[in-house]
Amino acid sequence: MEQDHMQPKDQSAASPAMNPIPPLSNYPHETEAPKKQSGLGIASFIIGIISILGIIAFALTAAAGVSDLVNTNGTIDIEDPEAIEMSTALIVSGIMMFVTLALSFVGLILGIIGLVMKNRRKVFAIIGVVLNGLLVFGFGALIIIGIAMGTGI
């Protein structure tokens, strides 16, 4: 058997000197399992979507309740406060508003917890925090604006 003159006798074809790239099985990322999605992040995202749908529902319900109180000349009859207090659509929309606000707050907390979890994907947690955070702070801003308008500030 003849040996190749270019290759020394003590080196084989599989030696590290001839193959400078290590085999793929030695890379550490192949031994790690892929990261799972954060369950709390997914819950936060779903709550954010449900809260947006809740806002749309209570806005439509409030609009329907106010449309029942509009006079023929296009104004709301404020002289009859009992009609406003007894409007079922306005009562339901008010309850829906507070339920949606509470739900968004829970979604915001779940999203924040999902963000600080280790070894989990954070995409849904980020989206959930953004959606629920916008809803909570938007409600807060509307409440502050309403109070300011009521006091004449």
N, C-alpha and C positions, 0 to 999 in steps of 0.2 A: 504494500500500500504506500502510495506516495502522499506526502504531506504538502500542504500549500506553503510556498516559500514566504508568503506575506504574513502568515499567522504563526506565532510562536507555538512550540509544542505544548506548553502548559496551559494555554487558553483555549477554551471551547467556544462554540458559536453563541452559547447562552450566557456568557460571562458578562458582568456589568460593564466592563471596559468596552465591549463591542456593542452593547445595548444600553445607551445612557438614559433612556426613558424607562422608568419603572413600570411594571405591569399594572393594569387598571385596578386589580384587586387590592393593591396596597394603598390606594387613596382612601382617606378617612371618611369622606362624604358618602361613599358607597356602603359603608357599614352602618351608617345612621339611618334610621327610619325617616321617611318624609314627615314634615310637621303636619299635625292635624289642624283643622280649623278650630278656632275658639268657639265652643258652644255658647258661651255667654255673649260673644260678639255676634253670632248668628241671631240669638234671641233679641239683642239690642237692635239689630237691623230690621227684623220682622216687626218689633214693637214700633220702630220709627215709621215703617210703611203703614201699619195699622193706625197710628196716630195721625198721619197725613190724611188718610181716608176718614178718620173721625172728625178732623177739622172741616173737611169738605161737607160731611154729613151735617154737622151742627150749624155750619154757615147756611146751608140750604134750608134747614129746619127753622132757623131764626128768620131767614128771609120770608119763608111761608107764614110764620107767625106775625111778622110785621105787616105783610101784605093784607092780612085779615083786618088789621086795625086802620088801614088807610081809608080816608073819607073820599067822597066823590070828587072833591076839589084837589086831591093829592096830598093832603096833610094828615098827620096822625092826630087822632083825637086825644089830647092829653088831659082834657077836662074830665074824662071818665077813666080814672086810674084803676077802677075795679075791672074794667075790660082788659087792661094790660096785665093786671095781676092774675086774671083767670085764663089768660091765653095759654093753653096747654102746649102749643108749639114752642113758645118762648121758655116755658119752664123746662121742657125736655131739652132744648138747645143749651140752656144754662147748665143743666146736669151733665150733658154730654161734653161741654167745655171743660168742666172740672175733672171729669173722668179722663179725658184726653190729656189734660195737663199732668195728672198724677201718673198716667201710663207713660208719658214722655219722660217724666222724671225718673221713673223706674228704669226705663230703657237707657237713659243717660248714665245711671249708676252701673248698670250691667255692662255697658260699653266701656266705661273706664276700667272696671275690673277685668274685662276681657283684654284690654290693652296692656295691663301690667302682668298678665300671665306669661310665664316663660315657656319656650318650646312650642308655641302655638302661632299659627298665622294670624295676622292682625287686620286683614282687609275688611272683613265684616264689622269688626269692632270699631275701626276708624269711621266707616260709613255710618254705623249706628250712633256714634258719639256726635258726628256732624249733624245728622238728621234730628236726633232728639235734643241736642244742644240748641240748634236753631229754633226748634219749637218751644222749648222751655224759656229761652231768653226772649223770643218773640212774644210769648204770652206775657212775660214780665214787663216788657216794654209797652204792650197794649194796656196793661193794668195801670202802669205809671202814667201813661198819657191820659187815660180815662180819669184818674184821680186828679191830675193837673187841670184837666178841662172842667171837672166838676167844682173845683175850688176856685177857679178863675185865676190861676197862677200864670 
